Amino acid sequence: MSARRVLLFSDAQLYAGAERYLVELARGLPKDRWTVEVVCSESGGVDPMDAELTGAGIPVRRLPEIPTLKARGAFLKVMRYFATHRADILHFNLTDPRACNGAMAAARMAMRGKFVCTEHLPTSVFDNGRLPFRHRLATRGTVATIVNTVAGREAMEARPYHRGRVAVVPNGIPDPGDPTPEQRAAARAELGFDSHHLLVGWVGRFTEQKDPDLMLEGIRRIHDVIPDVRFALIGDGPLFHTTEARIGELKIGEVTRCYGFRRDAANLLCGLDVLVNTSRYEGMPFTILEAMFRSVPVVATRISGNEQLVAHLASGVLYAQQDGDALGDALHVALGDRERMRQFGHVGRERALLLHSLEGMCARTAQVYKETLAR
């Protein structure tokens, strides 16, 4: 049987975790069964995603975002694309609930049905009220929705305008291999640290969702208790300079370094002794997955996506969100015993291999596609 054609769509304006999911899926679906094309927005923020996909030999098409149905030029351009490009599966990657609704409405009006959607954050401000027309039009073609947690499935099924079945497919990434001592040393050297310091890292966008200020509160509480610990903050975003200023105010600059955006952030993770996540909400963060595959223990907020990844006091430590004292206590638990840290990292890698392989994610997604086609 010839390969079926899959069109993966995202109208995101930035290359973040939800778009990383799309890239991994596009690269991981078996090419003898699925022919993949990715459609993404014209925003310069997703240029790195375009380059990564193109480098992997995956065709990419750029189309305008449809902010409202009154944006007739953009709407007609997207509708024309769907009308002239037939696919067996239209898979819409929703970075926020129903973010692709303009494109989904255009696809409906182009007589293309049977949508598969991924909801990375299944709770929505629309859930308690009447949906706008374009959202209702978009949902009518949805045959299946993919979420990455059981809690996400429950949230989706509780929506008053929910359509189709809901499948739980945990995120997965390729296994980069358990890093060697030489790779760990090289990553630490790249960050400017040597082996005698404990190194705690934070990786993400400097936004309210990721809550970098909470990370600073944790640093303030732990650096005097464990003097040989150092902290590396990697990423960029609207709160970056505010965070730098706050580091000065808290007088923790001697033990804390900010690196800005790094394309090699995933490779630098293996130089860490602990990764910290301070997010207020998440889908299923790839940064934690990357740390797990590299045997790095994780200290993370006790929220739905993190709880699915981190086994409390087995592969890391979970703590109450937005609580600096709780983060300080969690860091003390993680850093207080180096042998336990190594055991946490080992268990985390085993969990990642068992539950979050790229092959597993793609196989489960392909099964959703097959069931959608059968309907």
N, C-alpha and C positions, 0 to 999 in steps of 0.2 A: 504494500500500500504506500502511495506517495505521501510525503510529509505534509501535514496540515499547517496552515498559515496562521500565525499568532501576531496580533498587533498590540504592543504594550504602549499605553498612553499615560503621560504625565504632563500636567500644566504647571508644575512647580516652578518657582522663580529662583530657587537655590538648590545646590547639590548637597543634600543632607541625608539623614538616615533612610528616609522613605525612598529616596532616589537610589541609594546604595542597594536597597532591596531589588529595585527594578534592574539594575546593572547585573547583580548576581544571578537573578532569574534568567535574564537574556543570555548570559554566558553559560548557564548551567543546564538549560533545557536541551535534551539530546537532539542534535542537528539532523539525525536521520529520521526523526519522527515529527519535528516541529521546525518550520521556517519562521524565524523571528525578525520583526521589524519594530523599531522603537520610534515613537512620535513624542516629541517634547516641545516645550515652549521656546519662543525666540529670545527669551531673557538671557543676557550674558552670564547670569549666575549659574546656569547649567552648562556653560561651555566645557568645563572639565568633564562632565558626564558624557557629553557628545564626543569629546576626544577619546575618552576611555573606551566607549562602545565602538567607535570607528576603528580604533587600534586593535580591537578584538575581532574585526571583520563583520560587525553587526550594522546593518543599514540604519541610518538615523534621518528622520524628517523633522524639520522645525516648522511649527505652526503658531499663529498668534493665540494668546489667551483670550477667552471670552468673559470679560468681567460681568456683563449683563447681556440679556438677549437684545437689547437696543443697540449693541455694538455690531451693526449689521455687516460691516465690511469683514470683520474678523469671523463672525458667525457664518457668513456665506462661504468664506474661504475654507473653513474647517468642514462645513457640510459638503462642499464640492469634493474635498479630499476623500471623505468617507463614501461619497456616491461613486467615485471612480476607482477606489481601491478596495477590493473585496478581501475579507479575511474570514477564516473559520471561527476564530475567537477574537473578540474585542475585550481586552483586559485593561481596565482603568485603575490606575494607581492613585489612590486618594491620599494626599499628604495631610489633609484635614478632612473631616467628614463632608462628603459630597463636593469636594473642591473641584472635581472635573465635571460638574453638572452641566456647564455650558456646552462642552464637547459631547457629553452623553446625549443632550437634547438635540444637537446637530446630527449625531449619528442616528437617532431615532427618526428625525425628519428626512434623512437620506435613505430610509427604509433598511437600516441595519439594526438587527436585534440581537438577542442572546448575549448580554454583557456578563463578564466576570469582573468583579471589583475586589480590591483589597482595601480594607479599613484598618489603618495603623492605630488610630485613636478613636475607638467606637463610640465614645460619649460625645454628645453634640448639643449646642445651644438650641437646635431645632427640635430636639426630642420632646419637649413639653409644649409645643405650639404647632400651629398650622404651617406646613411647608409652603414656601413660595412656589409659584407655578412651575418655574424651570426645574426646581428640585423634584417636584412630583413627576414631571415629564421624564426626567433623567432616570428615576428609580423604576419606571415601568418596564424597562428592558432588562432588568437585572435578574439573571437566572441563579447566580451563585455569588456569595460574598465570602472572601477569605479573611480571616482574622488570625492573630498569632497566639492568642490565649483563650482559655475556657471562659474567663471573665469577659473577654471581648465578645465571645459568642452570645453570652447571656445578655450583654448590653445591646447587641444588634437585634436579637430576637425580641427584645422588649420595645423596640421602636414601633410607633404606631403606623409608620409608612414603610415598614420593612417589606422587601420582596425577595422571593427565592430562598434557597437553602443557605446555611452558613457552615463553612468548613474551617476547622482549626488547623492551621499549617504554621508551625513555629519557624521563625527565621533561621537561615543557615548560611554559612560561608565556607569557602574552601579551607582545608586544613593547611596552614602554613608550616606545620611541623613544630615539634617541641624545640625551642631555641637552644643552641649549644652555648657553653660558657663564653666562647669567643664572640658569638652574636650578641649576648647580653652585655659583655664588656664594650663592644663597639657602640651599642646603642647608648650606654651610659656616657661614653666618651663624647659622642655626638651632642649629648645634652650638657656636657661639661662637668660631669660628676665622676668621682672614682669609686672604687669598690667598698671603701670602709664606711660610707654613709648609707643609711637606709633611705631609699628614694620612693616617695609617694607621688603619684601623678594624677592629674585631672585633665581630661580631654573632652572638648566640646565647644559649642558656640556660646559666646558670652551674652546670654539672654536671660530674661526672667525665668523662663522655663527651666533652664539648666542651673540657675541659682549659684553663680560663682561666689557670691558674697558668703553663702553658707560654708563653702570650702575654706574661705579665709577665717571664718569663725572656728572651724575645726583646727586649722593650723595654729591659731592663737592659743587654743587650749592644750595642744599637745607638744609644741616645740620646746617648751621649758621642761616638760616631764621626761621626754626622750631627746636629749640634746643632739644626738648624732643623726637625726632625721632631717631630710631636705625635701623640698616640694617643687614640682614642675607643673606649670599650667600651660596647656597647649591648645590653641584655637584662636578664633577672632570673633568679632561681633559687636553690636552696639554698646555693650557694657565693658569692653576691653579697657579703655582708658580710665573709666570709673574704677575698675578693679585695681588697676595699677596705682591709682591715687590712694585707694583704700589700704593697699599693702603698706604704703608709706605711713599712713595714719596709725595703723596698728603696730608699726615698728617690727615687721616680720620680713623686711626686705633682705636681710642677711641670709635667710634660710629659704626664700621663695624666689623663683624665677618664672617670668612669663615669656613665652616664645612666639606668640602670634600663630597665624595659620601655617601648618607644615604639611606638605603633601606626603611626607614620609612618616606621619604620625603613627600609622599602624605598625610600622617597623620599629619605631621607638618604644612601643609598649613593652617589648621584651626586656628593656633595661630597668623596668620598674620593679620594686618589691611589692607594692600595693597600688591598685587603681581605685580611685574614689569617684563615685557618681553621686551628685547632689540634686538630681532633677526633681521637680515638683510633679511631673507626669511624664510618662514614656509609653511608647508602643512596646517594642522589644529591642533595646539599643544595641547596635552593632559594636560599639566601643567595648561594651562588657563582653560580648561574644569573642571579640578579638583578643581581649585579655585572657579569657578562659582557655582559648586554644593555645596560648603562649604560656600557660601554667602560672599566670599572675593572679593572686587572690584579689577579690573585689570587696570593697566596702560601699554599700549602696543604700539609698533610701528605700523604705518599705512601701513600695507602690507596685501596682499590678504587674507591669512588664518586668521589673527587676526581680520580683518574687518568683517568677517563672524561671529565671536564669540562675540566681544565686541561692544555693542551699545554705541556710543560716547555720553558722558554726560548723559547717562541713566543707564548703568551698569558699566561704567568705563570711561577711557580717552584714546584716541588715539593721537599720536604725530608723527611728521616727523622723519623718521628713520635717524640714524647716526647724530643726532643733539642734543648735550648735553644741549643747552639752551632750546630747545623744551621739552626735558625730564624733566628738572628742573621746567619749567612752568607747565607741566602736573602733576608732583608730588605736586606742590603747590596747584593746583586746587583740587586734590584728597584728600590731607591731611588738607586743610584749613578749612574744615567744617565736623565735625565728624558725624553729623546727615545725611548729604548728603552721606558720605561714607557708612553708614549703609543702606541707600536707594539704592545706587549703588549695594551693595552686595545682597540685596533682589531681585532686578530686574534681576541681573545676575543668581541667582538660578532659578527664574521662567523661564528665557530663556533656561537654561540648561535642565530643566525638560520637557519643551515643544518641544525643537528642537534637543536635543542631548542625548536622552535616549539610553541605550544599546539595549533595545527591538526594538526601531525604526530603529536603524542602522542594526540590524540583520534581521528584517522583510524586509527592502528594499533590502538588499543583497540577501536574499533568493528569492525574486522576480526576481532579475537578474539571479540567478541560474535557476529558473523555465523557464524563457524566453529563456535562452541559451539551455536548454535541449529540449525545444519545437522546436528549429531550427534544 
